[in-house]
Amino acid sequence: MEFPFDVDALLPERITVLDQHLRPPARRPGTTTPARVDLQQQIMTIVDELGKASAKAQHLPAPITSASRMQSNRHVMYILKDTSARMAGKGAIVGFLKVGYKKLFVLDDREAHNEVEPLCILDFYIHESLQRHGHGRELFQYMLQKERVEPHQLAIDRPSQKLLKFLNKHYSLETTVPQVNNFVIFEGFFAHQHPPARKLPPKRAEGDIKPYSSSDREFLKVAVEPPWPLNRAPRRATPPAHPPPRSSSLGNSPERGPLRPFVPEQELLRSLRLCPPHPTARLLLATDPGGSPAQRRRTSSLPRSDESRY
């Protein structure tokens, strides 16, 4: 890929490494450039044109590599220059490889979720006229040495069939671990991965318990005393020597003993002639001084007409 400016002077090395700053590399001694030329703008032009060519080759709706994306992400771009090709002595670009670390949730062989942050292959492109000349392997191998990583430790973002065949041919990466996202990992990816320890949530203070928490469920297991009068113990056969004092508090219910019927004495005695004796009447007659046999005789001597008034 050729450009209208001097690529050979802009990128002195065969493989140039760019980060998010897109700063031009150090120039060779003795190389002069007019001061008005913006070298960083030329770097940005190269990155944009390479991204467009890669998207077109992969049939993508929009480029995934651009100067603005490089500046907003911590990605690294390896650019391979063709030193043999000359267009009026300006040089040309063979291709590029973009990598970056990403935090991913991937599945292992047991379909367990793992949170990892591997080095990912984000974009890879070699010009169509220079493919199958060993340029891709040269660029890929340089990246592995620079990043100090093994091929099976990489995660590839939406790899094309050409890239999968490339990895299988040069690095024997064939068996993949199925994932639910767009990234592809190969067998051996978890060989050097240490699973993170499972973190338990911090224990909350007792006064900071939310509704329907586990502490509430433990509280419900404790027997709660039912309200009055269900919480009263069975009354003993013999009454206590000193009955408890009657409470004057509005919030507490007083102790209540068995109720005594408030029935007029005369009316109760008259009803005894009409119905069988009741145990309550016997109790009243036994405790009331007016219930003597003489009183009962005087009561029975009343005329019938007086009884109708009651």
C-alpha positions, 0 to 999 in steps of 0.5 A: 500500500503506497502513500503520497508522502515518504513512508520510508523516511517516516517509518525508519524500521521495517516493523514500527510499533505504535501506541495510543499516542501515535507518535512518529518514531525517532528519525534516522540521523541525517534525515531532514523533513520540512518543519511544516510537515505534520508527521503525526498527521501522516501517521494517522493517515496511514492508520486510517487507510490500513483500517479501511483496507482491512474492513474491505478485505473482511467485508465489514460494514465499517472499519474497526481500526482508525486513528481515533480508535487508537487514541481512545484505547490502549491498543498496540499496532504493529506496522510492517513496511516493504523496504524493497518496493519503491514508488519514486523512492517513498516506500510502501506498507505491507500490512499491520497487526493490532493487539490489546488486553481485554477483560473477558468472561470465557468458558473452559472445558467444563463450561465454567465461567472464568474472568480473564484479561488476555492479549487479544488479536483485534485486527490483522491485515496483509495487502492482497498482492503480498500475501503468501510471501511470509510477511504475515508470519514475520509480523505475527512472530515479531509481536509474540516476541515483543509481547512475550506471549505464546500463541495458545494464550491469545484470544482472537476477536471474530477471526476470519477463515484465512486467519484460522487457517494461518494459525493452524498452519504456522502454530498448530492451533486447531481445536477451539473451546466453544464460547458464547461471545465473538472471541475464539480461544484454543485448547491450552488457553487455560494451561497457565491461567490461575482461576481467581479465588471466589470472593464472598460479599462482606458481612453487613452490620446487624443494624444494616439488615435489609428486608428479606435477607438471610438474617431475617429468615434466621429471625423467623425461625425463633418462636414469637410469643403470641398476643394476650390471651393466648400467651397466658399459662394454664391457671393453677388449681389453687389461687395465689395467696396474694393476687397481682395488683391491677395495672393502671397502664393503658398499654398493658392489659390487667390480670383478669380472673373468672367473671362473676355474674351480676344478676339481681338476687330477687330475679334469680330466686324467682327463676329458680322456681321455673328452671332446675337449680344452677351451680351459680345459684347454689354458690350465691345462696351459700355465700349471701347472708340473705339466702337463709331458709327463713328468707327463702320462706318469706320470699315464697309467701309473696302473692302471685300478683307481685311476681308479674311485676318483675 
